[in-house]
Structures are given as C-alpha cells and as structure tokens.
Amino acid sequence: MRATIPLVARGAGGPAVARAVAADVNVIDSVSVDGPKLVEMSPGAELNLRLQEPSLKIVPLVRYEKMRMVFDIERQPSEAVSAAGAQAAVLKVEDDGGNPIENARVVAFTNFRNRAGDEGRSDADGKVALRIATGTTLERVYVYGPAGWWGYFERNFSLSQNVVIRLQAIDLAGQSLALRRFRTNLPLTAGDQIVVGIVDSGIDPQHPLLPNVSGGANMVLDETRDDPGQVADWGPATTDGEHGTHVAGIVGARPTAALDLAGVAPGVTLRSYRVFPHTGGGATNYDIMNAIDRAVQDGCHIINLSLGGASEDEAVRAAIGSALDNGVLVIAAAGNDGRKPVSFPGALPFCVAVSAMGWSDSFPTTSSEVGDIAKPFGSNSTFLGAFSNFGPQIDLTGPGVGVVSTLPGGRFGPMNGTSMASPAVAGYAAFLLASEGTILALHGAERSTALRDRLFGAATPLGFGRDYEGFGLPS
C-alpha cells in the first residue's frame, strides 16, 4: 500500500532529498531544490525516512473546501413519489410579474436535521419537478436564485399542486446592500498600489468590474504536471468556479456606469491563484502551500484564503508562517459548520480569522438569507450568521450574509459564508495599508504584524461577544 503525501523538508536541504529518493520515495513534484516535495511512498519507507531524517516534516495530503454556505440534500425523503406512487410535486419559480425564472436551484427538505429531501433546477418555464408527493409539508425550502436574483426561504412549506415561488431582482442601487453599508465612505481609490492575492477557484479576467486583475497562476498540480502551459489557466474552474470571482469582487470590484457595484477597496491590484480543480472537489494542501508561496514571490501584500478544513497541517502552516515573515498578511475564513470551532487555517494564532455577520435589513424578508439570521444579535440590526463558526481564535467579523458581488460572465449575485466575510476584511486591510505609509515602508514580519495590529485597532465591537466577533467589525 502506498500513500501520496506532501513532504516538507525544512532545514535538511538537498542531501536529505537525495537520501529520500534512494529510500524508495517517489518524488512527484518539488517546489524547489531545498523546498517542500510531493512524494509517494509506502508506510515502511515513511518510517525509515522519519528515522533517517528526523528534521523532515511529513504530513498527509489533505483537501480544503470553499467556505461558501449552501444547503445540500444528502438523502432521499421517505415521501419519495417512487415509493408512494403519488403525484409528484411541481414548483414554479417566477418574478413579481409572473414571468418564469430559469436555472433557480430549489432545495426542499422533508427532514432538515437529516438533510433528507429532493432538489432541482427550474427549466425555461420556471418549473421544478420534485420526487416528493403533492400535499407534503416541507420543513424548509431554500431557493438559490440565478445571477441577478435574490433567493427564497420558508419553513413549513406546503407542497400544494403547482405552487408558485416568486423571487426579487437585486437592485444594485439599494443603500442597505451589505458591501455598500460596510465600505460606507471609502473612496474608489481605496487600496491603491496594494496587491491582494486570491487563493481560490480562479477569477474571471473579462468581468467588466474586475479590470484590476493583473494575472496569476494555476496551482493545481494535477492539471499542470504534464502540461506546464496550463499554469496560465488561472481563470474560473469549470466546475463550481464562481466562488473566486465573487471573492475577488468583494475585495476590489470597480463600479462602472452600467453596474454600480463596488468592492471594499477598488484601487487594489488583484492576482488569481487557482487551487480548486476544473473537475470540482477540494483543493490540496500542497497546491495551497504552493499558491501562498507564489503569491509572496509575486509581490502580494495581502493573501485571502476563503477556504478551510477540520484539522491543522504543517504544510499550509509553514507556508503562512513564511508569508508573514515576508511581510504578507494572511486573512482566512473561520468556517461554516454552525457554531463549531474555527476551521484551519483560520485557527492559527498568526492568521486573521474572520467570522460572518449580517444586517437583517440588507436583503428581502423572503430571501434565502433569512434562514441564516441567528443569535447573538448586536447593534444596528446586526447578527452572526447561523452557519458561522466561533471560538477564541476569532479576530474580526465581516459581512458574510447576502453579500452581492461579481460572478463570471459579467454577472452579479449574492453568496453567504465566511468565504465572503474574509475578503471584505482583506479589502479593508488593503485600504488601511495604502493609507499608512509608515506601515507600508516596513519589511518582513514587522510590516505584517503592524498591519494586523492596525486592522484590529480599526474594529468596532457589535455586541456579539469576543468569541463571536473578535475585536469587532472594521470601520
């Protein structure tokens, strides 16, 4: 039996690598001659290598997920039509004028605790057929609207025949929108001369609100190993690739006459480091580690990680530590496990961990975001998203419920999650760094530490409590 693991060689250098190869270790990829390696070896070879080279850090290959919050069906309901022989329920999704809305995702829970139910997407007529009998009462129904639309949420929803759900279009001029409220009076030049690295699912370079994307790299080893030219493929992943573009827009979207949507720091330069593969699924710690190192080499001042996992690993920890030593502040999502401990890498003491708050009046009263309103409640209609993790590692909170931002193809729409809160704080950090010439002039850990402290000092508590909001909301 062989296991694929990243091998972090620290302090051993080239000789250790040579001995590793001789010890029945297949080196698949190497960051540099003396840097981390991705290797394949048997358990016996691993044990021998540990004994021969105790200075080497050997950690398993693990995967990280995006910190966007959506609900999924995990099992079919007991009320499935196929079992009961009853008439299938058909929903119709429309706008306020009765026009059908295509490609809305409907998630219907007959048992929310067990994640049982069914889901589907609306067709050109706005219709969604569910494998649930007409007349069933759903515990919850969530509708995630297509680009340009808010979603829908309702408890104890009756599946009557040909029931209609109406969605509301997003009004970018709305003054209560989360990003507009968070950035308040920041100038459109906020973040000028600051470079922010987005380690994510890729950014759409053609989006009209993202002309400040200067490039990046595809860091997915499985895609670049046999074709180095694929390194230039840093745009959105083919599968579930909207996330990175949305995150990038939160940091630095630049409004146009046609689309009045501004990120927190429109003056920044953005760089895209894609770690989520075209085939879907999670990102490996090896690819994330490489992406962080590449962002540092490319001159990024701030790195955003809207991703996380359950347990710590030495590979990503070492990469983040190296980034901080090089003056780069790393900001990470706290995780979306519903009041569970802070996810890694946000849980690291030297990583800025961000929880997700929201304003209850920043989205329609029927939208899917309503289902995320939960205690604790704070000042000015604020609350902590029901999905957000918490704990003593939380440093700050940021808008993460109903955040409208950019989507691939020149579109826009809302997303929820600590994935959204983290880039909002990253954008604010960019604004502060651009405004503080004395901090920008510092080097190494002095700069990243000074920026972190300035960011904490700019926060205002909302009243949630330390474990939920850290120092509060930057303002």
C-alpha positions in Angstrom: 0.0 0.0 0.0 1.3 3.4 -1.0 0.2 6.8 0.2 0.6 10.2 -1.5 1.7 12.8 0.9 3.4 16.2 0.8 6.9 16.1 2.4 8.0 19.4 3.9 11.8 19.4 4.1 12.9 22.1 6.5 16.5 22.5 7.5 17.7 19.4 5.8 18.3 20.7 2.2 19.4 18.9 -0.9 21.3 15.9 0.8 18.1 14.9 2.6 16.2 14.9 -0.7 18.8 12.7 -2.3 18.6 10.2 0.5 14.8 10.3 0.3 14.9 9.3 -3.3 17.3 6.4 -2.5 14.9 5.3 0.2 12.1 4.1 -2.1 10.4 7.5 -2.2 8.9 8.7 -5.5 9.2 12.5 -5.7 6.2 13.6 -7.7 6.8 17.4 -7.6 9.1 19.8 -5.9 8.6 23.5 -5.0 12.4 24.0 -5.2 15.6 22.0 -4.7 15.5 22.6 -0.9 11.8 23.2 -0.6 8.7 21.1 0.0 8.1 17.9 -2.0 5.0 16.0 -3.0 6.0 12.3 -2.7 4.6 8.8 -2.9 5.9 6.1 -0.6 5.0 3.1 1.4 4.4 3.2 5.1 7.7 1.3 5.6 9.6 3.8 3.6 8.0 6.6 5.5 9.1 5.1 8.8 12.6 4.7 7.6 12.7 8.2 6.3 11.5 9.6 9.6 14.2 7.7 11.4 17.0 8.7 9.0 15.9 12.4 8.7 14.1 13.5 11.9 14.3 17.1 10.8 11.8 16.4 7.9 8.2 17.2 8.4 5.9 14.6 6.8 2.2 15.4 6.6 -0.7 13.7 4.8 -2.2 15.1 1.6 -5.5 16.7 2.7 -8.1 18.7 1.0 -9.7 22.0 1.8 -13.2 23.2 0.8 -14.6 26.6 -0.1 -16.3 28.4 2.8 -19.5 29.4 0.9 -22.7 28.3 2.7 -25.3 26.4 0.7 -27.5 23.6 1.8 -27.5 20.2 0.0 -29.6 17.2 0.0 -27.8 14.1 1.5 -30.6 11.5 1.2 -33.9 10.9 -0.5 -37.1 11.6 1.5 -39.3 8.8 2.9 -42.1 10.6 1.0 -40.4 9.9 -2.4 -43.0 9.5 -5.1 -41.4 6.4 -6.4 -42.1 4.6 -3.1 -45.6 6.0 -2.6 -46.9 6.1 -6.2 -48.3 9.5 -5.6 -48.4 12.6 -7.8 -45.0 14.4 -8.0 -45.0 18.0 -6.8 -44.2 20.7 -9.3 -43.0 24.1 -8.2 -42.9 27.2 -10.4 -40.3 30.0 -9.9 -41.4 33.4 -11.2 -40.7 37.1 -10.9 -43.2 39.6 -9.5 -44.7 40.0 -12.9 -45.4 36.2 -13.3 -42.5 35.7 -15.8 -40.7 32.3 -15.4 -37.2 32.3 -13.9 -34.8 29.7 -15.3 -32.0 28.0 -13.5 -33.1 28.7 -10.0 -31.9 25.9 -7.6 -34.7 24.6 -5.3 -33.6 22.6 -2.3 -36.6 21.0 -0.5 -36.1 19.4 2.9 -38.7 17.0 4.3 -36.3 16.4 7.3 -33.8 19.2 7.7 -31.9 17.6 10.6 -31.1 14.5 8.4 -30.8 16.6 5.3 -33.4 14.5 3.6 -35.4 15.8 0.6 -35.0 16.5 -3.0 -33.8 19.3 -5.2 -33.9 20.5 -8.8 -33.3 23.5 -11.1 -36.1 25.4 -12.8 -36.4 24.9 -16.6 -37.2 27.6 -19.2 -40.8 27.6 -18.0 -39.7 28.1 -14.4 -40.8 24.7 -13.4 -39.1 22.2 -11.0 -40.3 18.7 -10.5 -39.6 17.1 -7.1 -39.6 13.5 -6.2 -41.9 14.4 -3.3 -45.7 13.8 -3.2 -48.0 16.8 -3.6 -49.5 17.8 -0.3 -46.3 17.1 1.7 -45.3 19.8 4.1 -41.6 20.6 3.8 -39.7 21.5 7.0 -37.7 24.0 4.9 -37.4 25.1 1.3 -34.4 27.1 0.0 -34.2 28.7 -3.4 -30.9 29.9 -4.7 -31.6 32.3 -7.5 -29.6 32.6 -10.7 -27.4 35.6 -11.2 -29.2 38.9 -10.6 -31.8 37.5 -8.2 -32.3 37.0 -4.5 -33.2 33.6 -3.3 -36.2 32.4 -1.2 -36.7 30.7 2.2 -39.7 29.4 4.0 -40.3 27.0 6.9 -43.3 24.6 7.0 -43.8 25.0 3.3 -46.9 23.2 1.8 -46.3 21.5 -1.5 -49.7 22.2 -3.0 -50.3 21.5 -6.6 -48.5 23.9 -9.0 -47.3 26.1 -6.1 -45.5 29.3 -7.2 -42.4 30.9 -5.6 -41.6 34.5 -6.5 -38.1 35.9 -6.4 -37.0 39.5 -6.2 -34.4 41.0 -8.6 -31.3 42.6 -7.0 -31.3 46.4 -7.0 -27.7 47.5 -7.1 -28.8 51.0 -6.1 -30.1 49.7 -2.8 -28.4 51.6 0.0 -28.8 48.8 2.5 -26.7 46.2 0.5 -24.1 44.6 2.7 -21.0 45.7 0.8 -22.2 49.3 0.4 -23.0 49.5 4.1 -19.7 48.0 5.1 -17.5 50.2 2.9 -19.5 53.3 3.7 -17.5 56.3 2.6 -14.3 54.7 1.5 -13.0 56.3 -1.8 -12.9 54.4 -5.0 -9.2 54.7 -4.9 -9.1 52.7 -1.6 -6.2 50.1 -1.7 -4.2 51.9 -4.4 -0.8 50.3 -5.0 -1.7 47.3 -2.8 -1.7 43.8 -4.3 -4.1 41.2 -2.9 -3.7 37.5 -3.8 -6.9 35.5 -4.1 -6.2 31.8 -3.4 -9.4 30.3 -4.6 -11.3 28.8 -7.7 -10.0 31.4 -10.1 -11.1 34.9 -11.2 -12.9 35.9 -14.4 -10.4 38.3 -16.1 -13.1 39.5 -18.5 -15.5 40.8 -15.9 -16.1 44.5 -16.5 -15.9 45.2 -12.8 -12.5 43.5 -12.5 -10.1 45.3 -14.8 -7.6 45.3 -11.9 -6.8 41.6 -12.2 -3.2 41.6 -13.2 -2.6 37.9 -13.7 -1.9 34.8 -11.5 -1.2 31.1 -11.8 -3.0 27.8 -12.0 -1.6 26.0 -9.0 -3.5 22.7 -9.4 -0.6 20.2 -9.8 -2.9 17.5 -11.4 -3.5 20.0 -14.3 -0.1 21.4 -14.7 2.2 18.4 -14.1 2.0 17.0 -17.7 1.3 20.4 -19.3 3.3 23.3 -17.8 1.5 25.7 -20.1 -1.7 25.2 -18.1 -0.1 27.3 -15.3 -1.6 30.3 -17.2 -5.1 28.9 -16.8 -5.9 30.8 -13.6 -9.5 31.8 -14.6 -12.6 30.2 -13.1 -12.7 26.5 -12.6 -15.1 24.7 -15.0 -17.0 23.1 -12.1 -18.2 25.4 -9.3 -15.9 28.1 -10.4 -18.0 31.2 -9.4 -16.6 31.4 -5.9 -13.2 33.0 -6.7 -14.7 35.7 -8.9 -17.3 36.5 -6.2 -14.5 36.7 -3.5 -12.4 39.0 -5.8 -15.3 41.4 -6.4 -15.8 41.7 -2.6 -12.1 42.8 -2.3 -11.9 45.1 -5.2 -14.7 45.4 -7.8 -14.6 48.7 -9.7 -18.0 50.1 -10.5 -19.0 51.2 -14.0 -21.8 53.4 -15.4 -23.7 50.2 -16.2 -23.0 48.3 -12.9 -22.9 50.3 -9.7 -21.2 47.7 -7.6 -18.0 48.5 -5.7 -15.8 46.2 -3.7 -14.3 47.4 -0.4 -11.0 48.5 -2.0 -11.5 49.2 -5.7 -8.0 50.6 -6.0 -6.2 47.3 -5.4 -4.5 45.1 -7.9 -5.8 41.5 -7.7 -4.0 38.3 -8.5 -5.6 34.9 -9.0 -4.1 31.7 -7.7 -6.4 28.9 -8.7 -6.2 25.8 -6.3 -9.6 24.3 -7.0 -9.5 21.9 -10.0 -11.7 22.0 -13.1 -13.2 18.7 -12.1 -14.6 20.0 -8.9 -13.9 18.9 -5.3 -11.5 20.3 -2.8 -8.0 21.9 -3.0 -5.0 20.0 -1.7 -2.7 21.4 1.0 0.2 21.0 -1.4 -1.4 23.2 -4.0 -2.5 25.8 -1.4 1.0 25.9 0.0 2.5 26.5 -3.4 -0.1 29.2 -4.1 0.8 31.1 -1.0 4.5 30.9 -1.8 3.8 32.0 -5.3 1.7 35.0 -4.1 4.6 36.1 -1.9 7.1 35.8 -4.7 4.7 37.9 -7.0 4.7 40.8 -4.5 1.3 40.4 -2.9 0.9 42.4 0.3 -2.2 40.5 1.5 -3.5 37.0 0.8 -7.1 35.9 1.2 -8.0 32.3 2.0 -11.7 31.7 1.7 -11.2 28.0 2.4 -10.7 25.7 5.3 -10.5 22.2 6.7 -11.1 20.4 10.0 -7.6 19.8 11.1 -4.2 21.5 11.0 -1.5 20.5 8.7 2.1 21.5 8.7 2.4 22.3 5.0 -0.1 25.2 5.0 1.0 26.3 8.4 4.6 26.6 7.2 3.6 28.5 4.1 1.5 31.0 6.0 4.3 31.5 8.6 6.8 32.1 5.7 4.3 34.6 4.2 4.1 36.6 7.4 7.9 36.6 7.8 8.0 38.2 4.3 5.6 40.9 5.4 2.4 39.4 3.8 -0.8 39.4 6.0 -2.9 36.3 5.6 -6.6 36.5 6.2 -8.8 33.4 6.4 -12.5 32.4 6.7 -13.5 31.0 10.1 -15.6 28.2 8.7 -19.3 27.4 8.2 -20.0 24.5 10.5 -22.7 26.2 12.5 -21.1 27.3 15.8 -18.3 24.7 15.7 -14.7 25.5 16.4 -12.8 27.7 14.0 -11.6 25.9 10.9 -7.9 25.6 9.9 -6.0 27.6 8.8 -8.1 30.4 10.3 -7.5 28.9 13.7 -3.7 29.6 13.5 -2.7 32.3 16.0 -0.8 34.2 13.3 -3.7 34.1 10.7 -6.5 36.6 10.9 -9.7 34.6 11.4 -13.0 36.2 10.3 -16.5 35.2 11.3 -19.6 36.2 9.3 -22.1 38.8 10.4 -25.0 40.3 8.6 -27.6 43.1 8.7 -31.2 41.7 8.8 -32.5 44.6 6.7 -29.9 44.2 3.9 -31.9 41.6 1.9 -35.5 40.8 1.2 -37.7 39.4 4.0 -38.3 36.3 1.9 -34.8 35.6 0.6 -32.8 32.6 1.5 -30.6 34.7 3.7 -33.5 34.9 6.2 -32.7 31.3 7.2 -29.2 32.4 8.4 -30.4 35.0 10.9 -29.5 33.8 14.4 -28.2 34.8 17.8 -26.2 36.6 19.0 -27.8 39.9 17.9 -25.9 43.2 18.0 -26.3 46.8 17.4 -27.9 48.3 14.2 -29.8 45.2 13.1 -26.7 43.0 13.1 -26.5 39.3 13.8 -23.9 36.5 13.5 -24.7 34.2 10.6 -26.2 30.9 11.8 -23.6 29.0 9.9 -20.5 30.9 11.2 -18.0 29.1 13.5 -16.8 30.8 16.6 -14.2 30.5 19.3 -11.3 32.3 21.0 -9.4 32.3 17.7 -11.8 34.7 16.0 -10.1 38.0 15.4 -12.7 40.0 13.4 -16.1 39.8 11.9 -17.1 40.8 8.4 -20.2 40.9 6.2 -21.0 37.3 5.1 -24.8 37.1 4.7 -26.4 38.2 1.4 -23.2 39.7 0.0 -23.8 40.8 -3.6 -20.6 40.6 -5.7 -19.3 39.7 -9.1 -19.9 36.4 -10.9 -18.2 35.0 -14.1 -19.6 36.2 -17.4 -20.1 39.9 -16.3 -22.9 38.9 -13.9 -23.5 39.5 -10.2 -25.4 37.8 -7.4 -25.4 37.1 -3.6 -23.5 34.5 -1.7 -23.3 33.6 2.0 -20.5 32.3 4.1 -17.3 33.2 6.0 -15.9 33.0 2.4 -17.5 36.4 1.9 -16.6 37.9 5.2 -12.9 37.2 4.8 -12.3 39.1 1.6 -14.3 42.0 3.0 -11.8 42.3 5.8 -8.9 41.7 3.3 -10.2 44.7 1.3 -10.4 46.8 4.4 -6.8 45.8 5.3 -5.7 46.9 1.8 -7.4 50.3 2.4 -5.5 50.7 5.7 -2.2 49.6 4.2 -2.5 52.1 1.3 -3.3 54.8 3.8 -0.5 54.1 6.2 2.8 54.9 4.5 4.8 54.1 7.6 3.5 50.6 7.7 3.9 50.0 4.0 7.5 51.1 4.3 8.3 48.4 6.9 9.7 45.0 5.9 9.3 41.4 6.9 7.3 40.4 9.9 7.3 44.0 11.2 5.0 45.0 8.3 2.5 42.1 8.6 2.4 42.5 12.4 1.9 46.3 12.2 -0.9 45.9 9.6 -2.6 43.2 11.7 -2.5 45.4 14.8 -3.8 48.5 12.8 -6.6 46.3 11.5 -7.6 45.2 14.9 -7.5 48.8 16.2 -9.9 49.8 13.4 -12.6 47.4 14.6 -15.7 48.3 16.5 -17.5 45.7 18.6 -21.1 45.0 17.6 -22.1 43.4 20.9 -21.8 39.7 19.9 -19.1 38.8 22.4 -15.4 38.2 21.9 -15.6 34.6 20.7 -18.1 35.5 18.0 -16.7 38.8 16.6 -13.1 39.1 18.0 -12.3 42.8 18.1 -15.4 43.6 16.0 -16.2 44.9 12.6 -13.6 47.1 10.9 -15.0 50.6 10.3 
